[in-house]
């Protein structure tokens, strides 16, 4: 499988800094331990918020992650599932479709970062730790989807 370069759009550098680079004041750890974990989370937020990622254009000047890193961290399956969910056709998993397949996780991550920025910039949230904003949103989504009953 050829290597594919995935990117976070540079317009999200500040948000990525808050979610990945900065360490939590209580634990001393990053909110997301790797950029792969951050991209996966953002892609899940993007997929939850949007059914489609067609038309998304990610600027390749932002941070880069190789598809090989996803594979080495056993997270490539998430990219495959996003592509299958969107295309509804197993041909997306063929080697000749590799670049297109990987674009789904990158594009949904772009949409997810847009959503996360809205959460973080919402009225009353500017002085709240991003970790707490994300936890509150995750609780809202769990309630919306009835996951609190599981």
C-alpha positions in Angstrom: 0.0 0.0 0.0 1.5 3.4 -1.0 2.2 6.0 1.6 -0.4 8.8 1.6 0.3 12.2 3.4 -2.7 13.4 5.5 -2.9 17.0 6.7 -4.6 19.1 9.3 -5.4 22.4 7.5 -3.2 25.2 8.8 -6.2 27.3 9.7 -6.6 25.1 12.7 -3.1 25.5 14.1 -4.3 27.3 17.2 -7.0 24.8 18.0 -4.6 21.9 17.3 -2.1 23.6 19.7 -4.8 23.6 22.4 -5.8 20.0 21.8 -2.4 18.5 21.1 0.6 20.6 22.0 -0.5 22.1 25.3 -0.4 19.9 28.4 -3.3 19.6 30.8 -2.7 21.7 33.9 -4.0 18.9 36.2 -2.4 15.8 34.7 0.5 17.2 32.7 -0.5 15.1 29.8 -1.7 16.1 26.3 -5.4 15.9 25.7 -4.7 13.7 22.7 -1.4 11.7 23.0 -0.8 11.6 19.2 -1.8 13.5 16.1 -3.4 10.3 14.8 -5.6 10.2 17.9 -6.6 13.8 17.4 -7.4 13.2 13.7 -9.5 10.2 14.5 -11.4 12.1 17.1 -11.9 15.1 14.9 -13.0 12.8 12.0 -15.6 11.2 14.3 -16.9 14.6 15.3 -17.0 15.6 11.6 -18.9 12.4 10.7 -21.3 12.9 13.5 -22.0 16.4 12.4 -22.0 15.9 8.6 -23.2 13.1 6.3 -20.9 14.1 3.5 -17.4 15.5 3.2 -17.4 16.1 -0.6 -16.1 19.5 -1.6 -13.8 19.8 1.5 -10.4 21.2 0.5 -7.7 20.8 3.0 -4.6 23.1 2.8 -1.6 20.8 2.7 0.6 23.4 4.5 -0.6 22.2 7.9 0.7 19.4 10.1 1.2 16.1 8.2 0.6 12.5 9.3 1.6 9.6 7.1 -0.9 6.8 6.4 1.9 4.5 7.6 1.6 6.0 11.1 -2.1 5.2 11.2 -1.2 1.6 10.2 1.6 1.3 12.7 -0.8 2.5 15.5 -3.5 0.1 14.3 -5.9 3.0 13.5 -6.1 2.4 9.7 -9.4 0.5 10.1 -11.1 3.7 11.1 -10.1 5.3 7.9 -11.3 2.3 6.0 -14.7 2.3 7.7 -15.2 6.0 7.1 -14.5 5.5 3.4 -16.8 2.5 3.2 -19.6 4.3 5.1 -19.4 7.2 2.7 -18.9 5.3 -0.6 -21.1 2.3 0.2 -18.9 0.4 -2.2 -16.0 -1.9 -1.4 -14.1 -0.7 -4.4 -12.9 2.2 -2.3 -10.6 -0.2 -0.5 -8.8 -1.2 -3.8 -5.1 -0.1 -3.9 -5.9 2.3 -6.9 -8.3 4.1 -4.6 -5.9 4.5 -1.8 -5.5 8.3 -2.0 -9.3 8.8 -2.2 -9.9 6.4 0.7 -7.5 8.3 3.0 -9.0 11.6 2.0 -12.2 10.7 3.9 -10.6 10.7 7.3 -8.7 13.9 6.5 -11.8 15.7 5.2 -14.1 14.6 8.0 -11.3 15.7 10.5 -11.4 19.1 8.8 -15.2 19.3 9.4 -14.7 18.0 12.9 -12.2 20.7 13.7 -14.6 23.3 12.4 -17.2 22.0 14.8 -14.8 21.8 17.7 -13.7 25.4 17.1 -17.4 26.4 17.2 -17.7 24.6 20.6 -14.6 26.3 22.0 -15.5 29.8 20.7 -19.1 29.7 21.8 -20.3 32.3 24.2 -19.2 31.5 27.7 -16.7 28.9 26.6 -13.6 31.1 26.0 -12.2 30.6 29.5 -13.2 26.9 29.9 -10.6 24.2 29.4 -11.0 22.5 26.0 -11.1 19.1 27.8 -14.2 20.2 29.7 -15.9 21.6 26.6 -15.3 18.4 24.7 -16.5 16.2 27.6 -19.7 18.3 27.9 -20.3 17.9 24.1 -19.6 14.2 24.3 -22.2 13.9 27.1 -24.7 15.9 25.0 -24.2 13.5 22.0 -24.5 10.5 24.2 -27.8 11.8 25.6 -29.0 12.7 22.1 -28.2 9.2 20.8 -29.6 7.4 23.9 -26.2 6.0 24.8 -26.7 6.9 28.5 -29.2 4.0 28.7 -26.8 1.4 27.5 
